[in-house]
Amino acid sequence: MFRRYLIPLISLIGTALVVIGKKLQPKMSYPKGFPIESIEQRINEVTFYLKNEKSPFRIYRDGTLIYEGDDESFTDINLAAGTTYLYTIEAGARRGTPERIKVQTSTAVESRQSENLLEDCIQTAIISKSFFGMEWEPIEGVEEYLIFRNGKRIAKVQEPFFVDRWVRSQVEYTYLIHAERPLMELEKELDEQVRLRTEPKEKDVVMETFQISKVLDPLEEILNSGDTATERKEWRFLYKTFWGERWIKNPEEGSPYRYFKGDGRGFDSASTDYRTMAEVVVTGDEPFPDVQLGKDIGKTKGYGMLRNLKKEETAFDEGIQLEDVKVEETEVTYVLKHSVENPLADSMAVDYQVSAKLQPNGFYDFSGVHDRSPNHEVYLKHGVQRTWTTLHQGDDEGAEAPLYWRVSNFR
């Protein structure tokens, strides 16, 4: 599975390359006449470079006025490392209605230790009444990024930013950034190619996939809403894995179980057919809510060559664990780790990992990584919400190639 060789390789070289890449990262090209020149993030600071002709400026962080004046730059200091902040910027019009924009960005982490390259990636999202813009740290080895809006591809970019000027103020949008890069599968294969002085074959290349999603309420509502924290409400996070096919052929040729019974379904938050299920519930009064993990394992059924039932067994659930739980007044964080083996076939383990950040104002930020087999589906409910919000769905592609994903909302 992915932990056996892909994650260690990325941890050693990928993180360093991403850090180097950030130094070369071009800045977002904002629309002409926009009051912001650029934004710079450091471990404990965020600096706004402003266009003087658009002054005066008023900058609010989480609803609190932190700057007012005509300077061409302002630095917000004494911030927490690796934390997302929401800024409201009002520009011009000492009398009357100023231009109003909102910026969601984060400080840099002190050190990059996550197995998921996207988790520590600085993202900046900007909303105005006429456009949405997003900027992210470049991923080493990625040559292009595909941009999707509400499931439809709208752009392909080579640099890590884009601006969408075709937005409507009363429409909900979900943007997805999709990227891939090749990763040589096994070190011994690389050594063999060097020894023989041959070029790697296409089948020897594993494609890592990266997906970054940003979920937006209608832009008009975001721009007009207050930035102060609301009462903390219940969060329900649901992660299920399943086999979409009705029958799964066992890759272990010597096994007496030639087939396994699949779940025979598509993506469905309400389905009770799954290989594994994990649900994390955050509930309780402020400032320190309770965080609980619920989990369940589907029964594995092994069949012979003629698809006659030979054995059924349920895997142990000790491999589903909630770790690094931190409950603070401003944020709840946790890591969900999952490693469950097929009790009738050792080669068919299911591994994934998710890191979560939840804030009282309704902001969420989830980062995950999993193999491309089987199917993975991830959902979220917040407060009195009755239906599940889809965070991530990963199709079964029958490969041990990792898919890295991150999804957050604009609050």
C-alpha positions in Angstrom: 0.0 0.0 0.0 1.0 3.6 -0.2 2.7 3.7 3.2 5.2 1.1 2.2 7.2 3.0 -0.3 5.5 6.2 -1.6 5.0 8.1 1.6 8.6 7.7 2.9 10.0 8.8 -0.5 7.9 11.9 -0.5 8.7 12.7 3.1 12.4 12.7 2.3 12.5 14.6 -0.9 9.1 16.0 -1.8 8.8 18.4 1.2 12.2 19.9 0.5 11.3 20.5 -3.1 8.0 22.2 -2.3 9.9 24.5 0.1 12.3 25.4 -2.7 9.4 25.8 -5.1 7.7 28.4 -2.9 10.7 30.7 -3.2 10.2 30.7 -7.0 6.4 31.0 -6.9 5.0 33.8 -9.0 2.4 36.0 -7.5 -1.2 36.1 -8.5 -2.0 38.6 -11.3 -4.9 40.6 -9.8 -7.4 42.4 -12.1 -6.4 46.0 -13.1 -7.6 48.5 -10.5 -7.7 45.9 -7.7 -6.6 47.5 -4.4 -4.1 44.7 -3.5 -0.7 44.4 -5.1 0.3 41.2 -3.5 0.2 39.2 -0.2 3.1 37.7 1.6 2.9 35.0 4.3 5.5 34.1 7.0 5.3 31.9 10.1 3.8 34.5 12.4 2.9 37.3 9.9 0.8 38.2 6.9 1.8 41.3 4.9 -0.6 43.1 2.5 0.9 45.3 -0.2 -1.6 47.9 -1.2 -2.1 50.3 -4.1 -1.9 53.8 -2.7 -4.3 55.3 -5.2 -7.0 53.1 -3.7 -6.6 54.5 -0.2 -7.7 54.9 2.5 -7.8 51.3 3.7 -9.5 49.5 6.6 -8.5 46.0 7.3 -10.4 43.7 9.6 -9.3 40.3 10.9 -12.1 38.0 12.1 -14.3 41.1 12.5 -11.9 43.2 14.4 -10.4 46.4 12.9 -6.6 46.0 12.9 -5.6 48.7 10.5 -6.8 52.0 9.0 -4.7 54.4 6.9 -3.0 55.3 3.6 0.2 53.2 3.8 1.2 51.0 0.8 1.7 48.0 3.1 0.5 46.6 6.3 1.8 43.6 8.3 -0.4 41.7 10.7 2.0 40.3 13.4 1.9 37.9 16.3 -0.1 35.3 14.5 -0.2 31.6 15.1 1.9 29.4 12.7 0.0 27.3 10.2 -3.3 29.0 10.9 -6.0 30.2 8.5 -7.3 33.8 8.9 -10.1 35.7 7.3 -9.6 39.4 6.4 -12.1 42.0 5.2 -10.5 44.9 3.3 -12.4 48.1 2.6 -10.7 50.5 0.1 -11.4 54.1 -0.7 -14.6 56.2 -0.2 -14.0 58.1 3.0 -17.7 59.0 2.6 -20.1 56.6 1.0 -19.7 52.9 0.2 -16.1 51.6 0.0 -15.0 48.7 -2.2 -15.2 45.6 -0.1 -13.2 42.3 -0.6 -12.5 39.3 1.6 -9.2 37.4 1.8 -8.7 34.0 3.3 -5.1 33.1 3.8 -2.8 31.3 6.3 0.6 31.7 7.9 3.4 29.3 7.1 4.1 26.3 9.3 7.2 26.2 11.4 8.3 22.9 9.8 6.8 20.6 7.2 6.2 17.2 8.8 2.9 16.0 7.3 2.9 13.0 4.9 0.4 15.0 2.8 2.1 17.7 0.7 -1.1 19.6 0.5 -1.7 19.9 4.2 1.0 22.5 4.9 0.5 24.3 1.5 -0.4 28.0 1.9 -3.6 28.8 0.1 -5.0 32.3 -0.5 -8.6 32.9 -1.7 -10.0 36.3 -2.6 -13.5 37.3 -3.2 -14.9 40.5 -4.6 -18.3 41.3 -6.1 -17.0 40.6 -9.6 -14.4 37.8 -9.3 -12.9 34.9 -7.3 -9.1 34.3 -7.2 -7.0 31.6 -5.7 -3.3 31.1 -5.2 -1.4 28.1 -3.8 2.1 26.9 -3.3 3.5 25.1 -6.4 3.9 21.3 -6.4 7.3 20.2 -7.5 7.1 18.2 -10.7 3.6 19.4 -11.7 3.6 21.0 -15.1 -0.1 22.1 -15.3 -3.2 22.5 -13.1 -6.7 21.9 -14.3 -9.4 24.1 -12.8 -13.0 23.0 -12.4 -16.0 25.0 -11.3 -19.0 23.1 -10.1 -17.7 20.0 -11.9 -17.0 21.7 -15.2 -13.5 22.4 -16.5 -13.0 26.1 -17.0 -9.2 26.5 -17.3 -5.7 25.0 -17.5 -2.8 26.9 -16.0 0.9 26.4 -15.7 1.4 28.7 -12.7 -0.2 28.1 -9.2 -3.0 30.7 -9.4 -6.1 31.6 -11.3 -8.7 34.3 -11.4 -12.3 33.6 -12.4 -14.1 36.8 -13.6 -17.2 34.9 -14.8 -18.9 34.7 -11.5 -22.4 35.6 -10.3 -23.0 37.0 -6.8 -25.9 34.7 -5.9 -24.6 31.4 -7.0 -22.8 28.8 -4.8 -19.5 27.6 -6.3 -17.1 24.7 -5.7 -13.7 25.0 -7.3 -11.4 22.0 -7.7 -7.7 22.2 -8.7 -6.5 18.9 -10.2 -2.8 18.0 -10.8 -0.7 15.0 -11.5 3.0 14.2 -11.5 4.9 11.0 -12.2 6.6 9.0 -9.4 8.9 6.1 -10.1 7.3 3.1 -8.4 10.1 1.1 -6.9 13.6 2.0 -6.0 14.9 -1.4 -7.2 13.4 -0.7 -10.7 15.2 2.7 -10.8 18.5 1.0 -9.9 17.9 -1.6 -12.6 17.3 1.1 -15.2 20.4 2.9 -14.2 22.5 -0.3 -14.4 21.1 -1.1 -17.8 21.2 2.6 -18.9 17.6 2.4 -20.2 14.8 4.9 -20.0 11.9 4.1 -17.7 9.0 2.4 -19.3 5.6 3.9 -19.1 4.3 1.0 -17.0 6.9 1.7 -14.4 5.6 5.2 -13.7 3.0 5.8 -11.0 1.0 9.0 -11.3 0.4 10.8 -8.0 -2.8 12.8 -8.0 -3.4 16.1 -6.2 -6.8 17.7 -5.7 -7.5 21.0 -3.9 -11.1 22.1 -3.4 -12.6 25.4 -2.2 -16.4 25.5 -1.3 -18.1 28.9 -1.5 -21.5 30.1 -0.4 -23.0 32.8 -2.7 -20.4 35.6 -3.0 -22.9 38.2 -2.1 -23.6 36.4 1.2 -19.9 36.0 2.0 -19.2 39.7 1.3 -22.1 41.0 3.4 -21.8 38.6 6.3 -20.1 39.5 9.5 -16.7 38.0 10.4 -17.3 37.4 14.1 -17.3 33.8 15.5 -20.7 32.1 15.8 -21.8 29.6 18.4 -20.0 26.3 18.0 -22.3 23.6 16.7 -22.0 19.9 16.1 -19.7 18.5 13.4 -20.2 15.0 11.9 -17.4 13.7 9.7 -18.1 10.5 7.8 -15.6 8.4 5.8 -16.5 5.1 4.1 -14.6 2.7 1.8 -16.4 0.2 -0.5 -16.1 -2.0 -3.5 -18.3 -0.7 -6.3 -18.3 -4.0 -8.2 -20.4 -7.0 -7.1 -17.5 -9.4 -7.4 -13.8 -8.8 -6.7 -11.2 -11.2 -8.1 -8.5 -12.1 -5.5 -5.0 -11.1 -6.8 -3.5 -13.9 -4.7 -3.5 -16.8 -7.1 -2.7 -19.5 -4.5 -5.6 -18.5 -2.2 -8.6 -20.8 -1.9 -10.7 -17.7 -2.1 -10.8 -16.8 -5.8 -13.5 -14.1 -5.4 -14.8 -11.7 -2.8 -18.3 -10.3 -2.6 -18.3 -6.6 -3.4 -20.7 -3.9 -2.3 -22.2 -3.4 -5.7 -23.0 0.3 -5.4 -22.0 3.8 -6.3 -21.3 6.8 -4.1 -24.0 7.1 -1.5 -23.7 8.7 1.9 -26.7 6.8 3.2 -25.6 3.3 2.2 -24.9 0.7 4.8 -22.9 -1.5 2.4 -19.2 -0.8 2.9 -15.8 -2.3 3.7 -15.1 0.2 6.5 -16.8 3.2 8.1 -15.5 5.8 10.4 -17.4 8.7 11.9 -15.9 11.5 14.0 -18.4 13.6 16.0 -17.5 17.0 17.5 -20.2 18.2 19.9 -20.7 20.0 23.2 -20.8 23.5 24.6 -18.0 26.0 24.1 -15.2 26.4 24.7 -14.2 22.7 24.9 -16.4 20.3 23.0 -16.2 16.5 23.0 -14.5 14.6 20.1 -15.6 11.0 19.6 -14.9 8.3 17.0 -17.4 5.7 15.8 -16.3 2.8 13.5 -17.6 -0.3 11.9 -16.2 -3.0 9.6 -18.2 -4.8 6.9 -18.1 -8.6 6.7 -15.7 -10.1 4.2 -17.1 -13.1 2.2 -14.6 -15.4 0.3 -15.8 -17.5 -2.6 -14.3 -20.4 -4.6 -13.7 -20.6 -8.3 -17.4 -21.4 -8.9 -18.4 -18.5 -6.6 -19.5 -20.8 -3.9 -19.2 -19.3 -0.4 -16.3 -20.8 1.5 -15.7 -18.4 4.4 -16.8 -15.1 5.9 -15.0 -13.1 8.5 -14.9 -9.6 9.9 -11.6 -7.7 10.1 -10.4 -6.1 13.4 -11.1 -2.4 13.8 -8.0 -1.6 15.8 -6.5 0.0 12.7 -9.0 2.9 12.8 -7.7 5.4 15.3 -8.2 9.0 16.2 -4.9 10.7 17.1 -3.5 14.1 17.9 -6.8 15.5 19.1 -6.5 19.1 20.2 -9.5 21.1 21.5 -8.8 24.8 21.9 -11.1 27.8 22.1 -10.3 28.9 18.5 -10.0 25.5 16.8 -10.5 21.8 17.0 -8.0 19.5 15.2 -7.6 15.8 14.9 -6.0 13.1 12.7 -7.9 10.0 11.6 -5.7 7.1 10.7 -7.0 4.0 9.0 -5.2 0.7 8.1 -7.5 -2.3 7.8 -6.5 -5.5 6.1 -8.8 -8.0 4.3 -9.0 -10.9 6.9 -8.9 -13.4 4.0 -6.2 -11.7 1.8 -3.2 -9.8 3.2 -2.5 -8.0 -0.1 -5.8 -6.1 0.0 -5.3 -3.7 2.9 -7.1 -0.3 2.9 -5.0 2.6 4.2 -5.8 6.3 4.4 -5.2 9.3 6.7 -7.1 12.5 7.2 -6.2 15.7 9.2 -9.0 18.0 10.2 -9.2 21.6 11.3 -12.6 23.0 12.6 -13.2 26.6 13.7 -16.2 28.0 15.7 -17.1 30.4 12.8 -18.0 27.4 10.6 -14.6 27.1 8.8 -13.4 23.6 8.0 -10.2 22.3 6.4 -9.6 18.6 5.7 -6.5 17.1 4.2 -6.3 13.4 3.2 -4.3 10.8 1.3 -5.3 7.3 0.2 -4.6 4.6 -2.4 -6.6 4.5 -5.6 -8.3 1.4 -4.4 -11.1 0.7 -3.4 -13.6 3.5 -3.6 -13.4 6.3 -0.9 -16.2 8.7 0.0 -16.0 11.5 2.6 -18.9 13.6 3.9 -19.6 16.3 6.4 -22.6 17.7 8.4 -22.5 20.9 10.5 -25.0 22.2 13.0 -28.7 21.6 12.0 -27.7 20.5 8.5 -29.8 17.5 7.5 -28.1 16.4 4.3 -24.4 15.4 4.0 -22.0 17.8 2.2 -19.7 15.8 -0.1 -16.1 16.6 0.7 -14.3 14.0 -1.5 -15.0 11.0 -3.6 -12.2 8.8 -5.0 -12.9 6.2 -7.6 -11.4 2.7 -7.5 -8.7 2.5 -10.1 -7.1 -0.7 -8.9 -3.7 0.9 -8.2 -1.4 1.6 -5.3 -1.0 5.2 -6.5 -1.7 7.8 -3.9 -4.3 10.5 -4.2 -3.8 13.6 -2.1 -6.8 15.8 -1.5 -7.6 18.9 0.5 -11.0 20.6 0.8 -11.9 23.8 2.8 -14.7 26.3 2.7 -14.6 30.1 2.7 -15.8 31.4 6.1 
